[in-house]
Amino acid sequence: MRQILKDLYFGNIQPNEKTFSKNTDFAKAVKNLEKNEALLREALNAEGKAALDEYQAADGKINEITNLQCFIDGFRLGTKLTLAALSEDDGELRPLV
């Protein structure tokens, strides 16, 4: 338990940083996204490329906000489950021991 607290304090825990394996559905989706972005960029004029850049920046910001909120919600749920498991309020029946 102490080690995870030390890792958190020293910044060794980065839940937002992930890698992925090749040949997974995720990797295929990333490759498809990159291929189609390149095709779009070739087809667009300067104004269209600027609009695509703005779109990607806004989409990235939305994803950042959503991912942060999902992390917070998940952390809170896990904490609530832990608190419920440790609660002494077991209802009407009490354990014998």
Protein Blocks (a to p, Z undefined) as FASTA:
>chain_A
ZZmmmmmmnopacfkbccddehiaklmmmmmmmmmmmmmmmmpcfklmmmmmmmmmmmmm
mmmmmmmmmmmmmmmmmmmmmmmmmpcbgbjbdcfZZ
